Amino acid sequence: MLNGKAFWAFSADELLRELSVAREGLSTPEAEQRRVASASARLKPQRDTQPLRLLLAQFRSPIILILLFASGISFFLAERSDALIILGIILTSALLSFWQEYGAARAVAGLLALVQITARARRDGEVREVPADHIVPGDIVELSAGSSLPGDALVLEAKDLFVDEATLTGETYPVEKSAATLAVDVPLPKRTNSLFLGTHVVSGQALVVVVAVGKDTEFGRIAHRMAVRAPETEFERGVRRFGYLLLEVTLLLVFAIFAVNVYLERPVLESFLFSMALAVGLTPQLLPAIISVNLSHGAKRMAQQNVVVKRLASIENFGSMNVLCSDKTGTLTEGSMRLHAALNLDGQPSEQVLFLGHVNAMFETGFPNPLDEALRRHRSFDLTGYRKLEEEPYDFVRKRLSVLVATPQTHLLITKGAVESMLAVCLQAEQSDGALAPIDRVRDAIREQVRALSGQGFRTLGLASRDLGAIDRVSKEHEAEMTFLGLLVFADPPKAGIADTIATLKRLGVSLKMVTGDQGLVAAHVGRQVGLADPRVVTGSDLRGMSDDALRARANEVDIFAEIEPNQKERIILALRGSGNVVGYLGDGINDAPALHAADVGISVDSAVDVAKEAADLVLLEHDLSVLVEGVREGRRTFANTLKYVFMATSANFGNMFSMAGASLFLPFLPLLPKQILLTNVLTDIPEMTIATDHVDPELIDRPRRWDIPFIRRFMLTFGFVSSLFDYLTFGLLLLVLHATTGQFRTGWFVESVLSASLIVLVIRTRRPCVTSRPSASLLLSTLLIGLVTIVLPVTPVGTFLGFESLPLIFWAALLGILLAYVVAAEFAKKLFYRQMNNGR
């Protein structure tokens, strides 16, 4: 609303006066003032990197909150020093987690700055590329096909403007827009003079004035009312299921231990603190931080490979991807089209076809495309005496582009486009001798010529013209009764080394499927050139005859989807996902946005149209499939390192806490004090924080991997049992052989717990024998450092304050023997576990 009146009810001139702006646009100082004034209306990014909020988020775990509450009660009713120690340990753990997540968030913010959506705004009397989030009310913006709307706007001028408003209205077909003045009460779907944030231009051009940005827009008001989350990824779903598994185990164990300790008439508050401390030990509270750090490390490494990650969770999906759908042009082929020939109806070179094709390409002003660039580049012509009058831009329904040109003799409409689309609007065809023949007589010969050229891998466009006499305005209706002149033939050779890249992806377990609008014979020819031997092809017309179930059943077998219409791409992606695949989609066009949204991993390129870059999870700074190979490997490294933390949290940690819970039932005292349990948890977490830097064995990268909760459950039971077995051996040794006092028992078990959990990291981080797989320097050094701190701590004043005692040498010798035996047993269990898993597949 402007002064209580809806902006679509203003005339263009009235609105410009209301916004105090001319059609030449704002000055830079005025734009900056308006940007400051509208800053509060900006939609906040989804990823919150404000330090205070990120710090407070570390305390949102219910278990941590209960522990803080219990510590507060303890402070007033029991031992204040113990309560302060527990609070200090919790705070230390939270600060470590915060430091990791904040660093990760800042790193990702820096990477996202590499991929910026811009708008063409008039500033200081000239057109400039302005970042979309710098657009302000009053900005005059030029739009063309592929442009995303930076705010709500009123149309000042429009030419064949069609806009996709599906995000707002759900309407799947583009809506035509034009300059007009409407009534105040016109509903949103009928506001044909208005454009809205979150929509994008499908075809045509326009000049608009921005009226509102951010929360003040229609889209912004919806987004502000509804905290819309992005769809859950395969990786996020796995993390959630893993969390449920641990929650079930933790709740069962904690309630049982608390109830039994109260039954044994132990102090209620101490028993409660003990149970909560056990819950902290069982809960991998560092998992969010570990995931963030792993993903940000992966994002930084992928940026070095010219892949910018927009959505962190997509990295793991990238590693899990087993099907990659890609366009042909510019990805599998060079993308720099060259004109191979301009042919008449007899298949002979034609100067007329070449010249008129060149004129059409020189005067068209729609979105850039390699075909027009090839025509302009092929040869220069003197166009003196030729003047553009008007243009009917290309769109995906007509599949044609027309330019009305004033020639020295007449006004000539020159149209080029898909051959079938051109034949549909032609009444006749010009033969090589200049004679005209009815189009029905030559249609089959033209189609046969196209088939022959397509079978050789060439792409063809039809060219036609119509003499319009003195008419100086053109519309779609003028594309009729035209004269077919001939064919423009283009060559786009495969990229050097693309066959090797596709073979490498196949070895990595990723199958490539070509999804293209090109003719089936062209696509099949290119497919064979890039290494798809005897490719199986399905066309768009075949898809129209298939049910969704039939497509799901057949999609895995198809190598090439050809002659695909824009609305069929999303259907192909959904069919592949429905048949159990993790699907990546590489697209850069206006019509690729729905497929990019539908894919598990949406991939675009930096040169793509705005709407494609906005929809993508990953953006390639080079339009090169080989970049993806390293990206896939990096995604798998990141996923493997995340799983290492899960394995660590569910083996030694789980075993130690389970053993402690069991020991509390038969010991006359608590095996470890709550503060000692929390300290154990913090110390064992420190080496695990460096897991993002760890090396990954090649066999963990050679194929896609996904979350497998039953596998994790078996891993937890197997290695948790081994850990508990050696914990109980430690109990027996300390109590029955060494006759340890309460203080010596707690000290001895603390040392064994921390050292065993630290050493087991080096064992379970690899499926190989641990001595043959080298850990990263950070992981190794942090493990050694924590081991040293654990050994020294009991003899320091801090250790005494925490309730530890100095141990005799015989204790150290016994503990060393148990630790060595534990490592050997864990290696043996690992060998048997993975052998059984491999045999079970």
SEFIBA-376831 format. One line per 2 residues: their letters; for each residue x, y, z of C-alpha. Coordinates in steps of 0.1 Angstrom, whole numbers, plus 2048, in hexadecimal, padded with zeros to 3 digits. Example, Ala and Ser with C-alpha at 12.3 -4.5 7.8 and 13.67 -1.06 7.14 Angstrom:
<lotors>
AS) 87B,7D3,84E | 889,7F5,847
</lotors>
This chain:
<lotors>
ML) 800,800,800 | 80B,824,7F8
NG) 7F8,83E,80B | 7DD,825,811
KA) 7DA,81C,7EC | 7E4,7FB,7DC
FW) 801,800,7C3 | 7F0,7ED,7A7
AF) 7D5,808,7A8 | 7ED,824,79F
SA) 7F6,82D,77B | 81A,82B,772
DE) 820,850,774 | 80D,854,795
LL) 821,839,7A5 | 842,848,799
RE) 838,869,7A9 | 82E,857,7C9
LS) 850,846,7CB | 862,866,7C1
VA) 875,856,7A4 | 878,85B,77F
RE) 87B,840,764 | 8A0,846,763
GL) 8A3,837,786 | 8B1,841,7A7
ST) 8D2,851,7AF | 8EB,83D,7C3
PE) 8E9,852,7E2 | 8C2,851,7E1
AE) 8C3,82B,7DC | 8DA,827,7FA
QR) 8C3,83D,810 | 8A6,827,806
RV) 8B9,807,80D | 8C0,812,830
AS) 89C,81C,835 | 88F,7FA,829
AS) 8AA,7E5,83B | 891,7DA,856
AR) 87A,7CC,83A | 895,7B4,82C
LK) 88D,78F,82F | 8A7,780,846
PQ) 8BC,764,838 | 8B2,741,843
RD) 8D4,73A,853 | 8D7,74F,873
TQ) 8FB,758,879 | 8F5,772,895
PL) 90E,768,8B1 | 8F7,76C,8CF
RL) 8DB,757,8BF | 8F4,73C,8B5
LL) 902,73B,8D8 | 8DF,738,8E8
AQ) 8D7,71D,8D0 | 8F1,707,8E0
FR) 8DB,705,8FF | 8BB,6FB,8EE
SP) 8BF,6D5,8F5 | 8A5,6CA,90F
II) 8BF,6B5,920 | 8D7,6D3,924
LI) 8BB,6E8,931 | 8B0,6CE,94B
LL) 8D5,6CA,955 | 8D8,6F0,95A
FA) 8B8,6F1,96E | 8C4,6D4,984
SG) 8E6,6E4,989 | 8D4,704,994
IS) 8C1,6F0,9AF | 8E1,6DF,9B9
FF) 8F1,702,9BD | 8D7,70C,9D7
LA) 8D2,6EA,9E8 | 8F2,6D7,9E6
ER) 917,6DB,9DD | 91B,6FD,9CC
SD) 93E,6F5,9BE | 931,6D6,9AC
AL) 915,6EA,99D | 92D,705,991
II) 944,6EB,982 | 927,6DB,96F
LG) 91B,6FD,962 | 93F,705,957
II) 942,6E5,944 | 921,6EA,933
LT) 92B,70D,92A | 94D,702,91C
SA) 93C,6E7,906 | 923,701,8F9
LL) 93F,71A,8F1 | 952,700,8DE
SF) 933,6F7,8CA | 92B,71C,8C4
WQ) 94E,724,8B8 | 94D,707,89F
EY) 92A,710,892 | 930,736,890
GA) 950,730,87C | 93E,719,865
AR) 921,732,860 | 939,74E,858
AV) 94C,739,83F | 92C,72F,82D
AG) 920,754,82C | 940,75D,81A
LL) 93B,741,801 | 917,74C,7FA
AL) 923,76F,7F1 | 934,75F,7D3
VQ) 912,758,7C3 | 8FD,778,7C2
IT) 8DB,77E,7B2 | 8DA,7A0,7A1
AR) 8C0,7B6,790 | 8C4,7CF,773
AR) 8BB,7F0,784 | 8BE,813,776
RD) 8D5,827,78D | 8E3,849,785
GE) 8D3,848,762 | 8E3,827,757
VR) 8DB,802,75B | 8F0,7F0,775
EV) 8F1,7CD,784 | 8E6,7D2,7A8
PA) 8E5,7B6,7C2 | 8C1,7AC,7C7
DH) 8C2,7B3,7EC | 8CD,7D7,7E5
IV) 8AE,7DF,7D0 | 898,7F9,7E1
PG) 875,807,7DD | 876,81F,7BF
DI) 891,80C,7AC | 88A,80A,786
VE) 892,7E6,77B | 895,7D7,759
LS) 889,7B3,756 | 88E,798,73B
AG) 889,772,739 | 899,761,757
SS) 898,780,76E | 88D,77B,792
LP) 878,797,7A2 | 88B,7A9,7BD
GD) 86B,7B7,7CC | 847,7BF,7C5
AL) 845,7D6,7A7 | 82E,7E8,78F
VL) 832,7E3,769 | 83B,803,757
EA) 842,7F4,735 | 83F,7D0,729
KD) 844,7BC,70A | 835,799,709
LF) 83C,795,72E | 833,774,73D
VD) 83B,76D,762 | 83B,74C,776
EA) 827,753,796 | 824,72F,7A2
TL) 836,737,7C3 | 81A,74F,7CC
TG) 7FA,744,7BA | 802,71F,7B3
ET) 7F9,726,78E | 810,710,779
YP) 80C,724,759 | 81E,745,754
VE) 809,765,757 | 80A,781,73E
KS) 811,7A3,74D | 80D,7C6,73E
AA) 80C,7EB,748 | 7E9,7F4,755
TL) 7D6,804,772 | 7C0,7EC,785
AV) 7A5,7EE,7A0 | 7B0,7EE,7C5
DV) 79C,7CD,7CC | 7AB,7B8,7B0
PL) 7B7,797,7BF | 7DC,78E,7BC
PK) 7D9,774,79F | 7C9,78F,789
RT) 7E1,7AB,790 | 7EE,7AB,76D
NS) 802,7CC,771 | 815,7C0,790
LF) 833,7AA,796 | 83C,799,7B6
LG) 85B,78E,7CA | 861,769,7C6
TH) 855,767,7A2 | 86A,768,782
VV) 867,772,75E | 861,756,745
SG) 862,76A,725 | 861,78E,719
QA) 86F,7AF,726 | 862,7C9,73E
LV) 86B,7EA,750 | 85D,7EA,773
VV) 85F,800,793 | 864,7EE,7B3
VA) 84A,7F7,7CE | 853,7E0,7EB
VG) 86F,7C9,7F6 | 874,7AE,811
KD) 858,7AA,82B | 843,7C5,81B
TE) 83E,7B0,7FB | 822,796,7F6
FG) 83B,77A,7F8 | 84C,789,816
RI) 82C,78C,82A | 826,767,823
AH) 849,75D,82C | 848,772,84C
RM) 828,762,858 | 833,73F,84F
AV) 856,733,858 | 859,71F,838
RA) 874,705,83B | 886,6F6,81D
PE) 87C,6D2,816 | 88F,6B9,82C
TE) 8AD,6AA,81A | 8B7,685,81B
FE) 8D4,68E,832 | 8BE,6A3,84A
RG) 8A5,686,84B | 8C2,66E,855
VR) 8CD,685,871 | 8AA,688,87E
RF) 8A5,662,87F | 8C7,65E,890
GY) 8BC,677,8AA | 89C,663,8B1
LL) 8B1,643,8B5 | 8C7,653,8CF
LE) 8AA,664,8E1 | 899,642,8E6
VT) 8B8,632,8F4 | 8C0,650,90A
LL) 89D,654,919 | 89A,62F,921
LV) 8BC,62D,932 | 8BA,64E,945
FA) 897,648,954 | 8A1,624,95E
IF) 8C1,630,96F | 8B0,64C,981
AV) 894,636,98D | 8AC,61A,99A
NV) 8C3,633,9AC | 8A5,643,9BE
YL) 899,61F,9C6 | 8BB,618,9D6
ER) 8B5,637,9EC | 8D1,64C,9DE
PV) 8CF,672,9DF | 8B4,67D,9C7
LE) 8C5,69C,9BA | 8E6,68A,9B5
SF) 8D5,66E,9A3 | 8C3,686,98D
LF) 8E3,699,984 | 8F4,678,97E
SM) 8D8,66D,966 | 8D8,68E,954
AL) 8FE,68D,950 | 8FA,66A,941
AV) 8E1,678,929 | 8FA,693,91E
GL) 914,678,919 | 8FC,663,904
TP) 8F0,681,8F0 | 907,68C,8D3
QL) 901,6B1,8DB | 91E,6BA,8C5
LP) 90D,6AA,8A7 | 8FE,6CB,89A
AI) 920,6DD,89D | 932,6BF,88E
IS) 91A,6BF,871 | 91D,6E5,86C
VN) 943,6E3,86D | 945,6C5,856
LS) 92E,6D6,83D | 940,6F7,83E
HG) 961,6E6,839 | 952,6D3,81C
AK) 944,6F4,80E | 966,705,810
RM) 977,6E8,7FF | 95C,6E7,7E4
AQ) 960,70C,7DE | 985,705,7D6
QN) 977,6ED,7BB | 961,70A,7AE
VV) 941,6FC,7BE | 92E,715,7D5
VK) 917,705,7EE | 8F7,719,7F4
RL) 8E6,6FF,80B | 8FE,6EC,822
AS) 8E9,6CD,827 | 8EA,6C7,801
IE) 910,6BE,804 | 907,69C,813
NF) 8EC,697,7FA | 905,69F,7DF
GS) 91B,683,7ED | 8FD,66B,7EE
MN) 8F2,674,7CA | 8F1,656,7B3
VL) 8DF,666,795 | 8E8,687,785
CS) 8D1,696,76B | 8E1,6B0,755
DK) 8D9,6C4,736 | 8EE,6BF,717
TG) 8F7,6E1,70B | 914,6F1,71D
TL) 918,6D4,736 | 91F,6B6,720
TE) 927,6CB,702 | 93C,6EA,6FD
GS) 91E,701,6FF | 92E,719,6E7
MR) 918,711,6C9 | 926,717,6A6
LH) 912,71A,687 | 919,6FC,671
AA) 904,705,653 | 8E6,71A,646
LN) 8D3,703,62E | 8B6,707,616
LD) 89B,6ED,610 | 8B3,6D9,5FA
GQ) 8CD,6D7,615 | 8E4,6EF,603
PS) 8F6,70D,613 | 8E0,72C,611
EQ) 8EC,750,614 | 8C8,75C,619
VL) 8C2,745,637 | 8E4,74E,645
FL) 8DD,774,641 | 8BA,774,64F
GH) 8C5,75E,66C | 8E0,777,674
VN) 8C8,794,672 | 8B0,782,68B
AM) 8CD,77B,6A3 | 8DB,79F,6A1
FE) 8BA,7B0,6A9 | 8AC,798,6C4
TG) 8B0,7A5,6E8 | 8A2,788,6FD
FP) 8B6,774,715 | 8D9,76A,709
NP) 8DC,748,6F7 | 8F8,736,6E5
LD) 8E5,732,6C4 | 8E1,757,6BE
EA) 905,75D,6C9 | 911,743,6AF
LR) 8FD,754,694 | 90C,776,69D
RH) 92F,768,69F | 92E,754,67F
RS) 931,770,666 | 92C,796,665
FD) 913,7A6,64E | 90D,7CA,644
LT) 8EB,7D3,653 | 8E9,7F6,645
GY) 8C5,7FD,63C | 8B8,7E3,655
RK) 8A6,7EE,674 | 895,7DB,690
LE) 871,7E5,695 | 865,7CD,6AF
EE) 86B,7AA,6BE | 856,78D,6CA
PY) 86D,77C,6E3 | 873,756,6E6
DF) 85D,743,6FE | 85B,71E,707
VR) 838,71A,6FA | 83D,728,6D6
KR) 861,71E,6D4 | 867,73A,6BB
LS) 877,75D,6BA | 86B,777,6A2
VL) 87A,799,698 | 869,7B3,682
VA) 883,7C5,66D | 880,7E3,656
TP) 893,7DA,637 | 89A,7F1,619
QT) 87C,7E2,608 | 862,7D8,623
HL) 85B,7CE,647 | 866,7AA,64A
LI) 85D,792,667 | 87A,77A,66C
TK) 873,75C,682 | 889,73F,68E
GA) 882,723,6A6 | 87D,6FE,6AB
VE) 876,6ED,689 | 854,6DE,691
SM) 84A,6FF,6A1 | 854,712,681
LA) 843,6F9,66A | 822,6FF,67D
VC) 822,724,674 | 82D,721,650
LQ) 816,721,632 | 830,71B,618
AE) 856,715,613 | 86F,725,5FB
QS) 882,70D,5E5 | 8A5,711,5D9
DG) 89A,720,5B8 | 884,73A,5CA
AL) 863,729,5C2 | 84A,725,5DF
AP) 83C,703,5E8 | 820,6FA,600
ID) 82E,6F1,621 | 81A,6D0,621
RV) 82E,6C5,602 | 851,6CA,612
RD) 84A,6C4,637 | 855,69F,636
AI) 875,6A8,623 | 87D,6C3,63D
RE) 877,6AA,659 | 88D,690,649
QV) 8A9,6AA,644 | 8A6,6B3,669
RA) 8A8,68E,673 | 8C7,688,65F
LS) 8D8,6A7,66E | 8CD,69E,691
GQ) 8DB,67A,68D | 8FD,68B,687
GF) 8F9,69F,6A7 | 8F0,6C0,698
RT) 8D6,6D7,6A6 | 8BE,6E7,68E
LG) 8A7,706,68E | 88E,70F,673
LA) 88E,732,663 | 870,743,654
SR) 865,766,649 | 846,77A,641
DL) 842,79B,62E | 82D,7B1,644
GA) 82D,7D0,62D | 82A,7F0,641
ID) 820,7DF,662 | 838,7EB,67D
RV) 82A,7D9,69C | 82C,7B3,6A1
SK) 81B,799,6B7 | 818,773,6B9
EH) 7FB,774,6A1 | 812,780,685
EA) 825,75F,688 | 80E,74F,66D
EM) 80D,749,648 | 833,74B,647
TF) 84C,73E,62D | 864,723,639
LG) 887,72C,62C | 89F,711,639
LL) 8B2,704,656 | 8CD,712,66D
VF) 8E4,6F6,677 | 8F9,6F8,697
AD) 915,6E3,6A5 | 91D,6E0,6CA
PP) 939,6C6,6CE | 93E,6B3,6EF
KA) 955,6C2,708 | 979,6B4,708
GI) 97C,69A,723 | 957,697,72A
AD) 956,672,723 | 971,66C,73D
TI) 95E,682,756 | 93E,66E,751
AT) 951,64D,754 | 960,65A,775
LK) 93D,663,782 | 932,640,779
RL) 94F,631,78D | 944,647,7AA
GV) 921,637,7A7 | 910,655,797
SL) 8FD,64E,777 | 8F8,66B,75F
KM) 8D6,671,74E | 8D4,68C,733
VT) 8B4,6A1,734 | 8B2,6B8,716
GD) 899,6C9,700 | 8AD,6BF,6E1
QG) 8A1,6A7,6C7 | 8A5,682,6D1
LV) 8BE,67A,6B5 | 8D4,697,6BE
AA) 8D4,68E,6E3 | 8DB,669,6DB
HV) 8F8,673,6C4 | 907,689,6DF
GR) 901,66D,6F9 | 915,654,6E5
QV) 931,66E,6E1 | 934,674,706
GL) 935,64F,70F | 910,644,713
AD) 913,625,6FE | 8F2,61B,6EE
PR) 8DE,635,701 | 8BA,62E,709
VV) 8A5,64D,6FF | 882,658,70B
TG) 873,677,6FB | 85A,691,709
SD) 83E,682,6F4 | 846,660,703
LR) 843,66F,726 | 821,67E,71E
GM) 814,65A,719 | 823,64D,739
SD) 812,64C,75C | 827,657,779
DA) 82A,633,785 | 836,628,762
LR) 850,644,761 | 85D,63A,784
AR) 861,616,779 | 874,620,759
AN) 887,63F,763 | 8A6,62C,770
EV) 8AB,61B,74F | 8AA,63A,739
DI) 8CB,64C,730 | 8BD,66A,71C
FA) 89D,67D,720 | 89A,691,700
EI) 881,6AA,6F1 | 877,6B1,715
EP) 860,6CE,71C | 867,6E5,73A
NQ) 84A,6D7,74F | 856,6B3,74A
KE) 878,6B8,75B | 86A,6B9,77E
RI) 856,69A,777 | 875,687,76C
IL) 887,691,78C | 86A,687,7A2
AL) 868,665,790 | 88D,65E,796
RG) 88A,668,7BA | 86B,652,7BE
SG) 87F,634,7B2 | 898,637,7CF
NV) 8B3,64D,7C0 | 8C4,66C,7CF
VG) 8C2,683,7B1 | 8D6,6A1,7A7
YL) 8CB,6B9,78C | 8E2,6D1,779
GD) 8CF,6ED,768 | 8D4,712,75F
GI) 8B5,71C,74C | 894,72E,755
ND) 881,70D,752 | 898,6FA,769
AP) 88D,709,78A | 871,6EF,792
AL) 889,6D2,78B | 8A5,6E2,7A0
HA) 88C,6E5,7BD | 880,6C1,7B8
AD) 8A3,6B2,7B8 | 8B5,6A6,7D7
VG) 8D2,6BC,7CB | 8CB,6DA,7B4
IS) 8EA,6E5,7A1 | 8ED,704,78C
VD) 909,719,77E | 914,73D,785
SA) 90A,748,762 | 8E7,73A,766
VD) 8C8,74F,767 | 8BE,75D,789
VA) 8A1,746,78F | 8B7,727,78A
KE) 8D2,733,7A1 | 8B8,73B,7BC
AA) 8AA,718,7BA | 8CB,706,7BA
DL) 8DD,6F7,7D9 | 8FF,6F8,7C8
VL) 90C,711,7AF | 929,708,798
LE) 941,725,790 | 94B,711,770
HD) 932,701,759 | 946,6E0,759
LS) 93B,6BE,764 | 95E,6B5,76F
VL) 95A,6CE,78C | 93D,6B8,798
VE) 954,69A,79B | 969,6AA,7B7
GV) 949,6B8,7C6 | 93A,695,7C9
RE) 95A,688,7D9 | 95A,6A6,7F1
GR) 936,69F,7FA | 93F,67B,802
RT) 95D,685,817 | 946,69C,82B
FA) 92C,682,830 | 946,668,83A
NT) 954,680,855 | 932,687,862
LK) 92B,662,866 | 94C,65E,879
YV) 93F,674,894 | 91F,660,895
FM) 933,640,899 | 948,64F,8B4
AT) 92A,65C,8C7 | 919,63A,8C5
SA) 936,624,8CE | 94E,62E,8EA
NF) 938,64A,8F7 | 919,634,8F8
GN) 92D,617,906 | 93C,62C,922
MF) 91B,63B,92C | 909,61A,92B
SM) 924,60B,941 | 922,627,959
AG) 8FC,623,95C | 901,5FE,963
AS) 91C,604,97C | 907,61C,990
LF) 8EF,600,997 | 907,5E9,9AA
LP) 921,602,9B7 | 91B,611,9DA
FL) 925,633,9CB | 920,645,9AA
PL) 93C,639,992 | 942,65D,986
LP) 935,67E,994 | 91E,692,97D
KQ) 93A,6AC,978 | 953,690,96F
IL) 93A,681,955 | 936,6A3,945
LT) 95C,6A9,944 | 960,687,934
NV) 947,691,91A | 958,6B2,912
LT) 97B,6A3,910 | 970,687,8F8
DI) 95E,6A0,8E2 | 97D,6B5,8DB
PE) 98F,69D,8C4 | 96D,696,8B3
MT) 96B,6BC,8AA | 988,6B8,892
IA) 977,69C,87F | 96F,6B4,862
TD) 994,6B5,85A | 999,690,859
HV) 9A4,67B,83B | 98B,664,82B
DP) 995,642,81D | 98F,63F,7F7
EL) 977,621,7FB | 95E,639,80E
ID) 95D,650,7F0 | 95A,637,7D4
RP) 934,634,7D5 | 916,647,7E3
RR) 90D,642,807 | 8EE,64A,81B
WD) 8E2,64A,83E | 8DC,626,84A
IP) 8CC,627,86D | 8CC,601,871
FI) 8F1,600,869 | 8F8,61B,883
RR) 8E3,608,89D | 8F7,5E8,896
FM) 918,5FD,898 | 90D,60B,8BA
LT) 904,5EA,8C8 | 924,5D9,8BC
FG) 93D,5F3,8C6 | 929,5FE,8E5
FV) 92B,5DA,8F1 | 951,5D9,8EC
SS) 955,5FA,8FE | 93F,5EF,91B
LF) 951,5CE,91E | 972,5DF,924
DY) 961,5F8,93C | 955,5DB,951
LT) 978,5CC,950 | 985,5ED,95D
FG) 96B,5ED,979 | 976,5CA,983
LL) 99B,5D2,981 | 997,5F2,996
LL) 980,5E3,9B1 | 989,5BE,9B3
VL) 9AE,5BE,9AA | 9BC,5E1,9B3
HA) 9A2,5E7,9CF | 99E,60B,9C5
TT) 98F,625,9DC | 970,639,9D0
GQ) 987,656,9C4 | 9A0,63E,9B3
FR) 983,62C,9A2 | 974,64C,994
TG) 996,658,989 | 9A0,637,979
WF) 97F,634,967 | 980,658,95B
VE) 9A3,652,94C | 998,632,93C
SV) 978,641,92E | 989,660,91E
LS) 9A7,64D,911 | 992,631,903
AS) 979,649,8F2 | 996,65D,8E3
LI) 9A9,63E,8D6 | 98A,62E,8C8
VL) 986,64D,8B1 | 9A6,642,89F
VI) 999,61E,89C | 975,624,88F
RT) 97D,642,878 | 988,629,85E
RR) 97D,606,852 | 9A1,5FD,84D
PC) 9B9,5F3,869 | 9BF,614,87B
VT) 9E5,613,875 | 9E0,613,84F
SR) 9C9,631,84D | 9D9,653,857
PS) 9C3,66B,86B | 9C5,690,865
AS) 9E0,6A3,879 | 9C4,6B6,88C
LL) 9B3,696,897 | 9D3,685,8A1
LS) 9E1,6A3,8B5 | 9C0,6AA,8C7
TL) 9BD,685,8D1 | 9E0,685,8DF
LI) 9DA,6A7,8F1 | 9BB,69A,901
GL) 9CD,67A,90B | 9E8,68F,91C
VT) 9CF,6A5,92E | 9BD,686,93B
IV) 9DD,677,949 | 9E9,697,959
LP) 9C7,6A4,967 | 9C4,68D,986
VT) 9E5,69A,995 | 9DC,6BF,991
PV) 9C9,6D6,9A9 | 9AD,6D8,98F
GT) 9AB,6B2,990 | 9A8,6B2,9B5
FL) 98D,6CC,9B4 | 97A,6B6,99B
GF) 97C,698,9B3 | 999,685,9A3
ES) 9B7,675,9B5 | 9DA,66C,9AC
LP) 9DE,648,9A0 | 9FA,62F,9A9
LI) A10,622,98C | A00,600,98E
FW) 9DE,610,985 | 9EE,621,967
AA) 9FD,600,95B | 9DC,5EE,95F
LL) 9C9,609,94C | 9E3,609,930
GI) 9DE,5E4,92C | 9B9,5E7,92A
LL) 9BB,603,910 | 9D2,5EF,8FA
AY) 9BC,5D1,8FC | 99E,5E7,8F4
VV) 9AD,5F5,8D4 | 9B6,5D2,8C8
AA) 993,5C5,8D0 | 983,5E2,8BF
EF) 998,5DC,89F | 98E,5B7,8A0
AK) 969,5C1,8A5 | 96C,5DA,888
KL) 979,5C0,871 | 95E,5A7,879
FY) 943,5C2,878 | 94B,5CF,855
RQ) 951,5AB,848 | 92E,5A2,854
MN) 91F,5C1,845 | 930,5BB,823
NG) 924,597,823 | 901,5A1,82B
R) 8FF,5B7,80C
</lotors>
